Structure formats: structure tokens, C-alpha cells
Amino acid sequence: MIRLTNGFINRRQVNYKGSEIVQKIKSGDEPAFEGLYSFFYPKLAYFSNQYLMDSEAANSVVQDVFTELWEHRQNLQDDTNLQAWLFTVTKNKSLKQISKERSKQRYDDYLRTRELDINYKSLSGFDTSNFVFEELQQKVDEALSKLSLPVRTVFEKSRYEDKKNREIADELGISIKTVEAHISKALQHLRKELKEYLPLLYILFFLK
């Protein structure tokens, strides 16, 4: 198992939209795995913590998720939707953690127990199926297609390739302020076009 860290990781850029990353992970490509970890870790930790209400426990859950991914990477299907896989496993491990926490609560701690019950029910109903992620991606692609090419290009480099604003500015020969403006415009557009997907949309595209 390679060493994982929450800090900055020097990595080559990998496009996380598509099947190429699955092949890299299956083949044991450590830089690709580290890049995937760095890209999704904050999103998954945020997702888990919304229900666990315990950042330390959420971080532990996400660490377990990536450990499982690496140790069982050969079992991935070539057409695996890694976003759906990561969120589904995080969801299931978070549910187990909530159940464990509920069993430890004292009988007189009614409010805490009630809060955990509500979160368990809410998380159980959160759809992390391949269909949802594929449908959302299709909707995002359709929404982005309505934007100008410069805005769309900057957004995709930021959110799909996980590039820093400075990297994008240098690569495209534009200012950082222009990069920031393009990203802001794209996010505002997505928020308007895909209001019904906002919870998941926020986690996937607004967290950076």
C-alpha cells in the first residue's frame, strides 16, 4: 500500500473524467492513484462529515475507502465509474460508522441519538448509483456546451484536470484574474442550469 497524505502531492495531471484513470489504477500507477486521492479526498471527506458530524471520523472513513480501492484495484471493471464507486463506498462506510456511533450513545442522550437517526436515514436515501453520476455528467456536459470555448476550457482544466489557476493561466497565456472570472462564470451557469442536482453538484464541482 502506498503512503497517503492529506497534504500537497506532486503529481502529473490526470483527467478524472473517463476510463483512462481506471486503467492506470488497475495497472498500479502510483502517481495516478495519488492524483485521484488528492482530487477526491476533500470532496469525499466533506460528504462523509455532513452525516457523521465528526471530521476525524470522516477522514478515517475516506482513508479506508482509498485503502480498499488500492488493495482491490484488480477487481475494478474497465467501465467502472470511479466517482460513483468512491461515493458509494464512502456512503456505506459512513453508514456503518453512524450505526457504530448510535450503539455507543447513552440512553439519556436523546438528542444526539435522534440526530444520528436522522442522518442515517438521510444518507441511506442519497443515491450514489452509476446512473445518477452518469446522468449528472451528461447534464453538466450539456450545460457547459452552452458556454464559450474559453470559459469551458478553463473550467475543464480546473475541475477535470485539477490544475491550479496559475497553471491554467500560464498554459493558456491569460491572466489569473481571467481564469478566476471564467471559473466563476461557469459555476454560476451550472448552479442556474442544474438546480435540482445542487447537493451533489456542489460536492463535485464547487469544492476545490
Secondary structure as GFF3:
##gff-version 3
##sequence-region A 1 208
A	DSSP	alpha_helix	20	26	.	.	.	ID=ss1
A	DSSP	alpha_helix	30	52	.	.	.	ID=ss2
A	DSSP	alpha_helix	55	71	.	.	.	ID=ss3
A	DSSP	three_ten_helix	73	75	.	.	.	ID=ss4
A	DSSP	alpha_helix	82	104	.	.	.	ID=ss5
A	DSSP	alpha_helix	110	124	.	.	.	ID=ss6
A	DSSP	alpha_helix	130	144	.	.	.	ID=ss7
A	DSSP	alpha_helix	149	159	.	.	.	ID=ss8
A	DSSP	alpha_helix	165	172	.	.	.	ID=ss9
A	DSSP	alpha_helix	176	193	.	.	.	ID=ss10
A	DSSP	three_ten_helix	195	197	.	.	.	ID=ss11
A	DSSP	alpha_helix	198	201	.	.	.	ID=ss12
A	DSSP	pi_helix	202	206	.	.	.	ID=ss13
###
